[in-house]
């Protein structure tokens, strides 16, 4: 059973876009933290990504979006870094 009985997990039109954004920002934070040897950032990004993906599977995209917001905020601190994902792609 999903959190929302109205929209089964994975069927909201926003979910694929949310999942793609999560993957982009996670990949950036993972790569940036590996290059900068920042194990705390790496661990935090991994936790946020894992939690977000679990919430998507549970049918709770709002909770996943909160994790994306953290990733976007944290990534914005490194806007000059190679591979910065920037604004959402359309």
N, C-alpha and C positions, 0 to 999 in steps of 0.2 A: 504494500500500500504506500502510495506517495503522500507527501504532506498535503498536497492540493489534489482533491479528487476531481476537480474540474479539468485540469490539464495533466494528463499522464506524463511521467518523466520522459524528457527528451522530445516531446512533441510541440512545445512552444516554439513559435517561429524565431524567437530571440535566442534560443539555446545554442544553435550552431554558431552564431556570431559571438556569443559570450564564451563559448568553448574555444573558439579560434583566438579571441583576445587573451584569454587566460594562458593559452599555450605560447603566444608570442611574448607576453610579458614575463612569464616564467622562464622561457628560454633565455631572454635577455638577462634577467637577474641571476640565473644559474651561471651563465657564461661570464658575466661581469664579476660575480663573486669568486669564481674559480680563478680568473686571471688576476684578480686583486688579492687573492688568498684571504678572503673574508668568510671563514666558516660559519659565523653567526648569520650573516645575510643569506648564505646558501641554505642553511637549515630553516630559517624563517620563510624563505621563498618556497621551499619544498613543503613545509607544513601548510602554508596558505594555499598552494596549488592543490595539494592532496585533499584538503578540507573542501575546497571549492568543487573539485570533481566529484567528491562524495555527495555533496549537496545537490549537484546537478543530477546525479543518479537517483537521489531521493525525491526529485521533483521540486526542489526549492531553489530556483534560480536567483531569488532575491538574496539569499545567504551567500551564494556563489559570487554575485555581483559585489558584495561587500569585500570579499577577498580580492577581487579584481581591482577595486578602488584602492586598496592598500598597495597592491603591486604597482599600479599606475603612479601613485603618490611616491612610493619609494624609488621607482625608476626615474621619476622626474628630477631626482637629485643628481642624476648622472646623464643629463641630456647631451653632454659633449662626448660621451663614450661611443665607440663604434658599435653599430647595431641597435642603437636606441630606437625602440618601436614608435615613439612619438604619438601623435594623435591617432584615434581610432581610424582604421581604414574603412572605406565604404565600398 
